[in-house]
Amino acid sequence: MSHRNIVLGAAALAVAVPTAALTEGGDEKALDHIVVEGSRLGQTLPETGSSVTVITAANIAALGFGFVLDAVGLAPGVTINSNGSFGGVASVRIRGAGSEQTLVLLDGVPVNDPSAPGGGFNFARLDAANIERIEILKGAQSTFWGTDAIGGVVSITTKRQEKELGGSGFGEYGSFDTFRGGASVGRANDRGEARFGFTSTESGGISKADERNGNPEEDPYRARTLFARGGWLLGPNARLDAGAQWSEADTAFDSYSPEGQGSIADGDEDDETTEFTGHLRLSWPWFDGRLANAASIGYANIERQSLAGGLPTFTADGERRILRYQGTFAVDEQNTLAFGAEREETAANGDRASLDGYFALYEVKPVQALVLTAGWRVDEHRQFDTEAAGRLAAAWAPNDSVTLRASWGQGFKAPTIFQRTFFCCGASEPNAGLRAERSVSFDAGINWRAVNGQVTVGATYFEQRTEDQIDFSFVIGGYENIARVESRGVEIAGRYRMTDWLTLGVEYAYIDARQGTGEPLARLPKHSGDVAVTFTPDGPFSGTVLLRHNGTEPALNGATLGSWTRVDIVGAYVLSESLALFGRIENLFDRAYQQVLGYGTPGLSGSLGLRLRY
C-alpha cells in the first residue's frame, strides 16, 4: 500500500474514540477519585496540593498514541526534544528543568539511565500499549522520591488484568513502511490476577538528519517489548505483586558532520539497546488495618552499543537496584503519617554508587475540604554530603466548584557516576569536589468547574530556582558546579462540553527559563499549547482533531528554531463489541519543522489498523 493510499484511507475514516482532557482542568468528575500514587499518601487529585497531570489509558487510546512520549508531550509545562522520529533520543523537560532532572518511574522503579552522562531517561522507545496511567508531578519532588526529582516526576503504571479471562490485540500499518502490533492475555479471580503480552514496531523510517538539508537516506527502526504483571493474595490480608518488562531496539542514526546543520548528516550508524525492569512488592496491614506496610525490591538494567559501518564504537551498561519500605499510619480520620526508608544502588561500566534515604510525610485535614501536607527527607551518599529536602502543600475546596492549591518543595540531584569519574583535556583526575544540584520550587493554582459540569478551567503559576547545576568545564577537564537556572511561568488548561457530542479542550504554557547569565535556556519555547476538538455523535463513528503549537526557541549553537503548528486527526469505527477499525493522520498540512536543530520530522503521514478485545 502506498504512502498516499494510507493517508487517504485514514482521511476517509477521520474519526476517533472520545478523549478526556489530560490535566487538572479536565474532566474533573472522572478524575476526582483517581489516587495519585506519586503523592505516597494515597491522596486523590482534589487532595493533592501539587500540580499533577494524569493521563489515562483511555486518553492514550483515544488519541492513537503509540509511544509514551507522544502522550507526555501534551501536558502543559512539559517540553519534548527529539532528535528525529522512530527511535533516536527523546527527552522530557518539566517547567524548564533539564531532562536529566526529571525522575522517571515504571511501576515505582526508577528507570533513569545510570550509564548516561547526565542520568536522564530516553523516552523514544517506551511503547504505550501496556500503559494504564501516567502521572506527571511538577515541581521539586525529592521529599517523596529522592535524587533526580528536581523538575518533577513522571510516574508510569502498567496495566493489570481486570477481566476473569480476556485479552486484546492490535495491528496497524502506515507511512514509511511502518508496522506496529501487539497482543496481551490474562486471567483474574478472587485470589489474584496475571497478564502477559508483547508489542512490536518496525519502520523504514525517515532520515534522522533533515532531508531538506540534502540527507535522503532513510534510517530504519525496530523494537520489541515483552511484559508481564500479576498479583496474588497471601492469606486474608497480605498481597504480593510482581511485574517485569523487557525490550530491545535497533535504531539507525546519522553521523557527526561539522558542515551539516546541527553538525549532523547522512551516515551509517546504529544504536542497539536492551532494557529490563522488574519489581516485587509485598503489602500487609497491622493494627486492624490502620498501619499499611509495603516492602519492595526493584531492578532496572540497560545495555547500549553504538556501531559505525557495522563495527562497535561505544558500549555502556547501567543498572539500578532499589530496596524500599513504607508505612502509612491512619492516626484518625483527620491525620495520616507516612514514613519509610530506601536504599538505591547504581552501577555504570564497572563503577558503583549507593544512596540511603529516610523520609516522613504528614497529612492533616483540620477542617472539611482542607488538606495540608508536610514532608522531610534525608539522603546519605558516600561520595558527597548528606542532602535534605522538605515540602509543604495545601489543597482547599471552599465549595463544589472551586479548588485552591499551593506547594513549596526542595529538590536535589546527586552527581552521576559518569560525572564523578570522567576527566580529560590534561586533567589528572576527576573533580572530587562535585556537589549535588539543588532546587527550590513554588506553585499555586486554582481549578474551577461549572455547576453543570460543562466548563472546567485550571490555572497554575510556578517559580523554580536550581543552583550548583553540573556542567562540563574544559578549564578543569571535567565536571563542576557552575550553572544556575531560574524559571517562572503559567500553565492553563480548560474543557468546554459544547453539546452532548462536541467537546473542546485547550492547554497552554508560558515558560520563561534563564541561565544565571540572563540568557534564555536552549531548546525551550516560551509559548506552547494544544487544542483538541472531540466529536462523539450517536453511532459507530466519533472523532478528534488535535492542533499542537510550539513557539520559537533558541538552539544550542545560537541559532533559533522557528515556531510550528501541527494538526493531527485520529479515528475509529466500531465494527462490533470486540472489533474496531482505527486510523490516524499526522501533520495534516505537511508542515516542515525541527524539534532539535538539524534533525528532521515526518511530513504528512498516516496509518490504518484493527483493534480486538475479548
VEXTORKOL-508893 format. One record per residue (C-alpha): residue in one letter; x, y, z. Coordinates in steps of 0.25 Angstrom, whole numbers, plus 2048, in hexadecimal, padded with zeros to 3 digits. Example, Ala and Ser with C-alpha at 12.3 -4.5 7.8 and 13.67 -1.06 7.14 Angstrom:
% VEXTORKOL-508893
A8317EE81FS8377FC81D
END
This chain:
% VEXTORKOL-508893
M800800800S80680D7FCH809819806R7FE8217FFN7F38167FFI7F681480EV7F4823811L7E7823808G7E181780FA7E481D81DA7DE82A818A7D1823814L7D081D822A7D382B828V7CD827836A7D1823844V7CC81E851P7CA82985AT7D582F862A7D5835870A7DD841874L7EB83D879T7EC847884E7E784E891G7DD856888G7D8849882D7CC840885E7CC843894K7C1839898A7C882E891L7D6831897D7D18358A5H7D28268AAI7E08248A4V7EA8218AFV7F78288ACE80281D8AEG80D8278ADS80882E8BAR80C8228C2L8008258CBG7F581F8C3Q7EF82D8C0T7E48308B5L7E683B8ABP7DE8458B3E7E68428C0T7F48448B9G7FA8518BBS80484E8B0S8028518A1V7FF84489BT7FB84088DV7F483288CI7F482B87ET7EC81E87EA7EC812874A7DF81886FN7E682586BI7F181D864A7E881485CA7DF820858L7EA828852G7F081C84CF7FE81E853G807812850F81281785AV81281E868L81A829862D80E82E85AA80582E866V80E835870G811840865L802845866A803848875P805857878G81285B87CV81984F876T82385186BI827846861N83484685AS83683A850N842839846G83A83283BS82E82983BF82D81A83CG837817848G84282184AV844829857A83883085DS838838869V82D83D872R82F84B87AI82584F884R82485F886G832861880A839857889G84384E881S83F84187CE84983A886Q842842891T83583A88FL83382D896V82C82288FL825817896L82080A890D81780389AG81E80A8A5V82C8068A0P83681289BV83A80F88DN84381B88AD84F816883P85B81588DS865814881A86182187BP86A82D87EG85E835884G856829888G84A82C880F83F82387AN83D82186BF82E821868A82F81E85AR82E80F85BL82380D866D817807860A80980C865A8017FF863N8047F9871I802807878E7F6808881R7F9816886I804821886E80582B892I80D83888FL81083F89DK81684C89AG8208548A3A82B84E8ACQ8268418B2S83383C8B9T82C83B8C6F8238308C0W82D8298B7G83C82E8BAT8468318AFD8438368A1A83583B8A4I83984A8A3G83084E898G82584389BV822834899V81C82C88ES815820895I81181588BT80880A88FT8067FE887K7F97F6884R7F37EC88EQ7E97E188AE7DB7E488DK7D27DA886E7D17CC88BL7D67C787DG7D97D0872G7E37D7869S7E67E185DG7ED7E2851F7F07ED846G7F77EF839E7FA7FB831Y8017FF824G80580C820S80E816819F81D814817D81A805817T817805826F8107F982DR80C7F983BG8057EE842G8037E684FA7FB7DD858S7F87DA866V7F17CF86EG7ED7CE87DR7E57C8887A7DF7CC895N7D77C68A0D7D57CA8AFR7E37C58B3G7EB7CD8A9E7EE7D089AA7F87CF88FR7FB7D6882F8057D3877G8077DA869F8107DF85FT8127EB855S81A7EC848T81D7F8840E8257F8832S826804829G82E80881DG82F816824I83482381FS84182A81FK84582E82DA84D839826D843843820E84083F811R83F84D80EN84E84F810G851844806N85083880EP84782E806E84C82180DE84181A816D844816824P83C809828Y837806836R8347F883CA82F7F584AR8297EA852T8237EA861L81F7DF869F8177E1876A8117DA882R8097DF88FG8027D789AG7FD7D88A8W7F97CD8B2L7F27CD8C0L7FB7C68CAG7F17C38D5P7E57CC8D9N7ED7D98D9A7FB7D98D3R7FD7DB8C4L8097D88BBD80B7E08AEA8157DE8A3G8187E3895A8237E388AQ8257E987DW8307E6873S8337EE866E83D7EE85BA83E7F9850D8477FB844T84780983FA84F80F833F85681C835D85D82782CS86B82B82EY872837834S87684182AP87B84F82DE876854820G86884F822Q85D857828G85D854837S86A84C834I86284082EA86283A820D85F82C81AG86782181FD868812822E866811831D85D80983AD859808849E8557FB84FT84F7FB85DT8497F1866E8427F5873F83B7ED87ET8337F288AG82D7E9895H8277EB8A3L8227E28AER8197E98B9L8137E38C6S8087EB8CDW8017E78DAP7F97EE8E5W7FB7F08F4F7F37F5900D7E57F18F9G7EA7F88ECR7EE8058F2L7FC8038EEA7FE7FF8E0N80C7F98DDA8137F88CFA8217F28CCS8267F18BEI8327ED8B6G8347F48A9Y83F7F289EA8427F9891N84D7F6886I8517FC879E85B7F786FR85F801864Q8687FE858S86B80884DL87080383FA87680A833G877802826G8737F682EL87F7F7838P87D7FB846T88180984AF87C80A858T875802863A86E806870D8687FD87BG860802886E8587FC891R85080089DR84B7F98AAI8417FF8B4L83C7FA8C1R8308018C7Y8278018D3Q81C80A8D6G81280A8E1T8058128E1F7FE8148EEA7F081A8F0V7F18218FDD7E28248FCE7D982A8F1Q7E08378F0N7EE8338F2T7F782A8EAL8068278EBA80F8208E1F81D81C8E3G8288148DDA8368108D8E83D80D8CBR84A8088C6E84E80B8B8E85A8058B1T85E8098A3A86980389AA86F80888DN87A802885G8807FC892D87F80889BR8758078A6A86E8118B0S8638108BBL8598198C1D8518178CEG84581F8D0Y83B8218DCF82E8298DBA82282D8E3L8158338DEY8098388E6E7FB83B8E1V7F18438E9K7E28478E6P7E08518F1V7D28558EBQ7C98508E0A7CF8518D2L7DD8568D6V7E984D8D5L7F68518DAT8038488D7A8118498DCG81D8418DAW82C83F8DDR8378368D7V8458348D9D84F82C8D0E85D8288D3H8678258C7R8758208C9Q87B8298BFF8758378C3D86E83E8CFT86183A8D5E8558408CEA8488448D4A83B8498CDG82E84E8D3R8208508CDL8138578D1A8068578C9A7F785B8CBA7EA8588C4W7DD85F8C7A7CF85D8C1P7C78688C6N7BB8638BED7B78598B4S7BC8628A8V7CA8678ADT7D78608B2L7E38698B6R7F18628B7A7FF8668BAS80C85F8BDW81B8628C0G8268588BFQ8348558BEG83C84C8B5F8498478B3K85183E8A8A85D8368ACP8698378A2T86882B899I873820898F87882688BQ879834891R88182F89DT88B826895F88D82D887F899837885C8A183B878C8A8846872G8B484687AA8AD843887S8B4838890E8A7834898P898837899N8938428A1A89283D8AFG88A84A8B4L87E8478ACR87184B8B3A8638478B1E85A8508A9R84F8578B2S84285D8AFV8368658B5S8298658AEF81B86C8B1D80E86B8AAA8008708ADG7F386D8A5I7E486D8A4N7DA86389EW7CC86789BR7C185F896A7B3864892V7A785E89AN7A285788EG7B085288BQ7B085787DV7BC86087FT7C985D887V7D5866888G7E286588FA7EE86F890T7FB86E897Y80787889AF81487289DE8228768A0Q82F86D8A1R83E8708A4T8498668A2E8578688A8D8648618A7Q86085B899I86A852894D871854886F87D85087FS88985A880F89585A876V89C863881I89E85788BG89C84C881G890846888Y88284988EE880854898N87485C89FI874868896A86686B892R859872897V84B871891E83F879895S83187788ER82387C890G81687B889V808878887E80086B884I7F186B87FA7E886087CG7D9860878R7CE858873Y7C185C86ER7B685286AM7AE85A860T7A484F85DD7A2841861W7AA83D855L7B4848854T7BF84C85DL7CB85685DG7D8854865V7E285F866E7F085F86CY7FB86A86DA80886C874Y811878875I81F87587AD82A88087CA836878880R84487F880Q85287B884G85A88388FT85F88C884G851890880E852889873P84588086FL847871870A84986A863R83E86085DL833866865P82886E85FK821879867H814876862S80D86885FG80086285FD7F585A858V7E785A855A7DE84D853V7D084C84DT7C983F850F7BD83A849T7B482F84FP7A782E847D79E823848G7A2817840P7AF80F83EF7B781C83AS7BE826843G7CA82F840T7D5838846V7DC84383FL7E9847846L7F1854844R7FF85684AH80786384BN81586484FG81B87384FT82987784BE834872853P844874853A84D86984FL85A865856N86386C84CG85C87984CA852876841T843878842L83986D83FG82C872839S81F87083FW816866839T807861839R803853836V7F584D834D7F283E836I7E5836835V7E382983CG7D7820839A7D081383CY7C380C836V7BD801840L7BA7F5838S7B57EC843E7B67EB852S7C47E5851L7CA7EB844A7CD7F9840L7D3800834F7DC80B837G7E581582FR7EE821831I7F282D828E7FF83582EN803842829L7F7844820F7FD851819D80B84B817R812855820A821854820Y82785782DQ832853837Q83284F846V84184F846L84A85783DG84E84F830Y844843833G83884182AT82A83D82EP81F835826G81783D81CL808839818S80782A81DG7FC821821S7F9813826L7ED809826G7EB7FD82FL7E17F4837R7DF7F2846L7DA7E584CR7D57E385AY7CF7D7860
END
